[in-house]
Every structure is written in structure tokens, then in C-alpha cells.
């Protein structure tokens, strides 16, 4: 399940903490296996909820993963739910969801958080803006790169021996045997306290000696990697030439969605099979100083005997 319908760069104004790609619906056909609620977001069957319906991950934070009210009033949903679907807090109504922002990629975000679009065409990405509860944080602006064309701004590409191309709306990095080679896709972002960086892998290379794929968040010589190496899922910290693997577990094939979430002075490293339900695997303090931070996805290999194949990226999201 993707974050959005495809566009070269779909821009969304999303509520803080939501899974990148919050979008509205108009009828059930847009909610496979679910229902389009009156507030304009998809819900899906869940026997743990009194209404037997729960909003999906692509609703705003105030609604996402919460039960739909069983009263028949589909314009509200419980907040602060416990695992059995009972409520420990108040509710939010559609009166707090003030408007829909629609852009055509490529587009841009204005300084006040609203969306503007160019006239160059492309599919439409739909999101929402709204007022937040006092404890919900600040609104995040999500930019989705889904490789629907070769316009990558503000991302850039680099290669060192490996082949990088866009094929069938995917970023494909092909590695070669017998030689060190790599390629990457990168951009800078401004300093942040709250952010989400997400990558969806469609294919990973074979586990030959020295083969790596990773999502990197870095500043000068300080950085963190969420990576796959030697068949293991790792979190690696580095300062200059020194590095340390602070988390290592065997990688499982369902872990194709990776997400790094910065919030509350911490960085949370998470994995998912579908981009909706995420599992946190590791947390550590957010240590970056004020100033730009580099975001990159990289596929590399260090002199393998046999060609390890390729890394294929479905899409990337940056929410800040």
C-alpha cells in the first residue's frame, strides 16, 4: 500500500505525527476493504472497536488508528484510545479539519504551510490542513518522491561505479561484481525538532560480502544509518571515520518500509510491511546541531565475488 497516488512530487500539508501521505476519500472505492467516513477519511474493520471500524494510518493524527464513534455520528472519533477500543480522552469532530489542499506535481510549499502548484501537470496529491489539539505538536509538510518522472528537485543523484536509473516509476541501482561501487539519492533539509524520513524498498540486493543499503541522516561528520548489511537490519552511528552498530537483528523480508521519526528529542527507527502499521526497533537521542542535515538512500558493495543484483526504491517521503 503506497503513501499516495503517483505524482512526480506530491506535496501534502499533513497533521503532525501522521504517517506520510494522509489523504481524503469521497467514496468507498477509494478505501479498498474499508469505508469512506463522513469526515472524508478511510476506516477499516476492527472488532476491537465498539463501532467495529478504525481509521487507517493515512488519516490525520487526530483520527489515525482511532476507533470510529459507534453512535452513528461519523464526524467524530475517540482520542487516547486504549488497546480494547475504550476512550481515555475527548473527541475531535470534522470542525477541526479545516480545508483540503490539492497540488499538482511538481509544486511547492509556501512559508505559511499552504500548498502551491505549478501548471506542469501530473497526478494530483490530496491532503488536509487543520487546527491541532494543544499537545499534538506542529503541522508537518510532507514531500513524496515516487519517481514518476526524471524531475527530482530538490533531490540529487550520484554514482560511483554503480548504475542508477528510473524504470517503471522506481529508482533502480544496479551493483557490479569484482569492484567497489555505489550510488545514492540525496538532499539537504533544514534543522528540525520534528520530522519523518521514510523509504520503501521494492527489492534489495543479495547478501554478498560488503553489500549495503541504507537510509542516512547526517550532518558534517556526524550521522546515523538505518541499514541492511550481511543479512542484518542495523542502526549504525558514526563520527568521522569511527562507527558503531548500536542495533543488530536478522533482517526479515517483510521489513520493506523504513522510517526514522524525530520527536521529543529522540530519533525512533521503525519498520513496516505495508507503510501503515510500524514497529519501533530502536530509539536514541537526537544529537544534531542547528543547521542543514543531509538525507540520503544509498546502495553500495565492496568488491563482491559475485554480482549482488540491485536495490529498487519505490518511494521516499520527507515530512517536516
C-alpha positions in Angstrom: 0.0 0.0 0.0 1.5 3.3 -1.0 1.5 6.7 0.6 -0.2 8.4 -2.3 -1.5 8.1 -5.8 1.5 8.6 -8.1 2.9 12.0 -9.0 6.4 13.3 -9.6 6.5 15.1 -6.3 3.2 15.1 -4.4 3.1 17.7 -1.7 0.8 17.4 1.3 0.0 19.5 4.3 -0.4 16.9 7.0 -1.2 16.9 10.7 1.8 16.4 12.9 2.9 12.8 13.6 0.7 11.3 10.9 2.1 8.7 8.6 3.3 10.5 5.4 0.6 10.6 2.8 -2.6 11.5 4.6 -5.3 11.7 2.0 -9.1 12.2 1.8 -11.7 9.9 0.2 -15.1 10.6 -1.4 -16.4 7.1 -1.6 -15.7 3.5 -0.5 -14.0 2.7 -3.8 -11.0 4.8 -2.6 -10.8 2.7 0.6 -10.1 -0.9 -0.6 -11.6 -3.2 2.0 -12.9 -0.3 4.1 -15.4 2.6 4.3 -15.2 6.3 3.5 -16.3 8.0 6.7 -18.2 11.3 6.6 -15.1 13.2 7.7 -13.5 12.2 4.4 -11.1 9.5 5.6 -10.9 5.8 5.2 -11.8 3.4 8.1 -11.3 -0.4 8.1 -13.0 -3.3 10.0 -11.7 -3.8 13.5 -13.6 -5.9 16.1 -11.7 -4.2 18.9 -13.6 -1.0 18.3 -17.2 -0.6 19.6 -18.2 0.5 16.1 -16.1 -2.3 14.5 -14.4 0.4 12.4 -11.0 2.0 12.9 -9.5 4.9 10.9 -6.4 4.0 8.9 -2.9 5.3 9.1 -3.4 7.8 6.3 -5.9 9.9 8.3 -4.6 12.9 10.2 -3.1 12.3 13.7 -6.3 13.2 15.5 -8.0 10.3 13.7 -5.3 7.8 12.6 -5.6 4.4 14.2 -8.5 5.5 16.4 -12.0 3.9 16.5 -14.9 5.5 14.7 -17.6 6.5 17.2 -20.3 3.9 17.3 -23.1 6.5 17.8 -23.7 6.8 14.1 -22.0 10.2 14.2 -19.2 9.5 11.8 -17.8 13.1 12.2 -16.1 12.3 15.5 -13.7 9.7 16.8 -12.3 8.9 20.2 -8.8 10.2 21.2 -6.4 8.5 23.6 -7.9 5.0 23.0 -6.8 2.0 25.0 -6.0 -1.3 23.3 -9.6 -2.5 23.7 -11.0 0.5 21.9 -12.2 2.3 25.0 -11.6 6.1 25.3 -9.3 7.8 27.7 -9.7 11.3 26.3 -12.1 13.6 24.5 -13.0 13.6 20.8 -12.4 15.6 17.7 -15.0 16.5 15.1 -14.7 17.4 11.5 -15.0 21.0 12.5 -11.3 20.8 13.4 -10.3 19.7 9.9 -10.3 23.0 8.2 -9.9 22.6 4.5 -8.3 20.5 1.8 -5.0 21.4 0.0 -4.6 20.0 -3.5 -1.4 20.3 -5.6 -0.2 19.1 -8.9 3.4 17.9 -9.0 5.9 19.4 -9.4 4.8 22.0 -6.9 6.0 23.9 -3.8 5.1 24.7 -0.3 4.7 28.3 0.9 6.1 29.6 4.1 2.8 29.6 5.8 2.4 25.9 5.3 -0.1 26.1 2.4 0.4 24.3 -0.9 1.0 25.9 -4.2 1.4 24.1 -7.6 2.9 24.7 -10.9 1.0 24.3 -14.1 3.2 21.5 -15.4 0.6 18.8 -14.9 0.9 15.4 -13.2 -1.4 13.5 -10.9 -3.0 15.2 -8.0 -1.9 14.7 -4.4 -4.6 15.5 -1.9 -4.0 16.3 1.8 -5.5 18.3 4.6 -4.7 21.2 6.8 -6.2 21.7 10.2 -6.0 23.1 13.7 -4.3 20.8 16.1 -5.1 19.8 19.7 -2.7 21.7 22.1 -0.5 18.6 22.6 -0.3 17.4 19.0 2.8 19.3 18.0 3.3 21.3 14.9 2.0 20.7 11.4 4.3 18.7 9.2 4.7 19.3 5.5 5.3 16.0 3.6 7.0 15.8 0.2 6.7 12.4 -1.5 9.1 11.4 -4.3 7.7 8.5 -6.2 9.9 8.6 -9.3 7.1 9.1 -11.8 9.4 11.2 -14.0 13.0 12.3 -14.0 12.4 15.6 -12.2 13.9 15.1 -8.7 14.4 18.6 -7.4 15.4 19.0 -4.5 16.9 15.5 -4.6 20.1 14.8 -6.4 21.8 11.6 -7.6 25.4 10.4 -7.6 27.1 7.3 -8.8 30.5 5.7 -8.1 30.6 2.7 -10.5 27.0 1.5 -9.9 24.3 2.2 -12.4 21.4 4.4 -11.4 18.2 4.9 -13.4 14.5 5.3 -13.2 12.5 2.4 -14.6 8.7 1.9 -14.3 8.4 4.6 -11.7 11.1 3.1 -9.5 14.6 4.2 -8.6 16.9 1.3 -9.6 20.5 1.0 -8.5 22.4 -1.9 -10.1 25.6 -3.1 -8.5 28.5 -4.9 -10.2 30.8 -7.7 -9.1 34.6 -7.6 -8.5 34.8 -3.9 -7.8 33.7 -1.4 -5.1 30.7 0.5 -6.5 27.8 2.5 -5.1 25.1 5.1 -6.0 22.8 7.3 -4.0 19.9 9.7 -3.9 20.2 12.6 -1.5 19.0 16.1 -0.4 19.5 18.6 2.4 16.8 19.6 4.9 16.9 22.5 7.4 17.4 21.9 11.1 14.4 20.1 12.7 12.9 19.1 16.0 10.1 17.1 14.5 10.5 15.2 11.3 9.7 11.9 9.5 12.0 10.3 6.9 10.6 7.2 5.1 11.8 4.9 2.4 10.0 2.0 0.7 12.2 -0.8 -0.8 10.8 -2.9 -3.5 13.9 -5.1 -3.9 17.2 -5.5 -2.1 20.4 -6.9 -3.4 21.8 -10.3 -2.4 23.7 -10.6 0.9 27.2 -10.9 -0.7 30.3 -9.7 1.1 30.1 -5.9 1.7 26.7 -5.2 0.2 24.8 -2.5 1.9 21.6 -0.5 1.5 20.9 2.3 3.9 18.8 5.4 4.9 21.2 8.0 6.2 20.6 11.1 8.3 23.8 13.0 8.7 25.4 16.4 9.5 29.0 17.1 8.6 30.9 14.1 10.1 28.1 13.0 12.4 25.4 10.6 11.2 23.1 7.7 11.7 22.3 4.9 9.3 19.3 2.6 9.2 20.8 -0.2 7.1 20.7 -3.7 5.7 24.1 -5.4 5.7 25.2 -9.1 5.7 21.5 -10.1 6.2 21.1 -8.0 9.3 19.0 -4.9 9.9 21.2 -2.4 11.7 21.3 1.1 13.2 24.8 2.5 12.9 26.1 5.7 14.5 29.3 7.3 13.1 31.5 10.3 13.9 34.1 10.8 11.2 35.9 7.5 10.5 34.6 5.9 13.7 31.3 4.0 13.6 29.4 1.7 15.9 26.5 -0.7 15.3 24.1 0.1 18.2 21.3 -2.2 17.0 21.6 -5.5 15.0 18.9 -8.1 14.3 18.4 -10.6 11.4 16.5 -8.9 8.6 13.1 -10.2 7.7 11.7 -9.9 4.2 8.6 -8.1 5.3 10.6 -5.2 6.6 10.5 -3.2 3.3 9.3 0.1 4.7 11.8 2.0 6.9 11.1 5.1 8.8 13.2 7.5 11.0 11.0 9.7 13.3 12.5 12.7 15.1 10.3 13.8 18.0 10.7 14.9 21.6 14.5 15.0 21.4 14.7 11.4 20.2 15.1 9.5 17.0 12.9 6.4 16.5 13.8 3.8 14.0 10.8 1.8 12.7 9.9 -0.9 10.1 6.7 -1.9 8.4 5.4 -4.4 5.9 2.8 -2.1 4.4 3.6 1.5 5.3 0.6 1.7 7.8 1.5 -0.3 10.9 5.0 0.4 12.1 7.2 -1.4 14.6 9.8 0.5 16.5 13.1 -1.3 16.7 15.4 1.2 18.3 15.5 4.8 19.8 18.3 7.1 20.6 18.8 10.8 21.4 18.5 13.4 18.6 22.0 14.8 18.6 22.2 17.1 15.5 23.2 20.7 16.0 21.4 23.7 14.4 22.0 23.7 10.6 21.2 21.7 7.5 21.0 17.9 7.7 21.6 15.6 4.8 19.2 12.8 4.0 20.2 10.0 1.6 19.4 6.5 0.4 22.5 4.6 -0.8 23.1 1.2 -2.3 26.8 0.0 -2.2 29.0 -3.0 -2.3 32.6 -3.5 -1.5 34.4 -5.9 -4.0 31.9 -8.8 -4.1 32.9 -12.0 -5.8 29.5 -12.3 -7.5 27.2 -9.6 -8.7 24.8 -8.9 -5.8 22.0 -7.6 -8.0 20.2 -4.4 -7.4 18.3 -2.2 -5.0 14.9 -0.9 -6.1 13.3 2.0 -4.3 9.5 2.5 -4.6 9.3 6.0 -3.0 10.7 8.4 -0.4 9.0 10.8 2.0 10.3 13.7 3.9 7.9 15.3 6.4 9.0 18.4 8.4 
